Amino acid sequence: QGCLGYDYDVATKSLSINEDGAEVVRYIFDRYVAGAGSTMIARELNEQGITTIRGNSWTSSSVMGIINNEKYKGDALLQKEFTVDFLQKKLKKNEGEVPQYYVEGNHEAIIPKDIFLRVQEELVRRRNVQASPSGKKRMYSCTHCFSQMVVCGSCGEVFRRIHWNNHGCRSIVWRCASRLE
């Protein structure tokens, strides 16, 4: 089991950047910052014929695993898992049974810290369900670049992207959600 974008040297017990994998990791972070969702990124990677480190096709959760992994900013969280039974080599996810240690600057980073933190902030922003001034809950949609970013100056509602058909002339416009409802 490895980490996409890194090669592990057994002799020196250190990580070095694997440029082929690192390019995929950078692509994932760049697309997420640009507004793409994890499902969309997974679909794009699969369409390009790129597989995960285990050779599987990409899923939303595998993309999120990359986005949430602190290793890509050069840090390491030790003891995420621990051995329950050393004879059977049975591993268990650490849920507070043993102490964890966070090591900053453990290895060379693929993603700069500022971009990694920007992605983490974007994760929190997208997770939060926002209540509009009218009390309706608005969830993040990664389909369009301006989703939840443009707000009406009169009522405070978000703008929505709609298709307009004006006398046979079709166009796409952004309108206040309260006006549409």
Stockholm file with secondary structure:
# STOCKHOLM 1.0

chainA/1-181         QGCLGYDYDVATKSLSINEDGAEVVRYIFDRYVAGAGSTMIARELNEQGITTIRGNSWTSSSVMGIINNEKYKGDALLQKEFTVDFLQKKLKKNEGEVPQYYVEGNHEAIIPKDIFLRVQEELVRRRNVQASPSGKKRMYSCTHCFSQMVVCGSCGEVFRRIHWNNHGCRSIVWRCASRLE
#=GR chainA/1-181 SS CCCTTEEEETTTTEEEECHHHHHHHHHHHHHHHTTCCHHHHHHHHHHTTCCCTTSCCCCHHHHHHHHTCGGGGTCEEECSEEEEETTTTEEEECSSSSCCEEETTCSCCSSCHHHHHHHHHHHHHHHSCEECTTSCEECCCTTSTTTTTCBCTTTCCBEEEEEEEETTEEEEEEEEHHHHC
#=GC SS_cons         CCCTTEEEETTTTEEEECHHHHHHHHHHHHHHHTTCCHHHHHHHHHHTTCCCTTSCCCCHHHHHHHHTCGGGGTCEEECSEEEEETTTTEEEECSSSSCCEEETTCSCCSSCHHHHHHHHHHHHHHHSCEECTTSCEECCCTTSTTTTTCBCTTTCCBEEEEEEEETTEEEEEEEEHHHHC
//
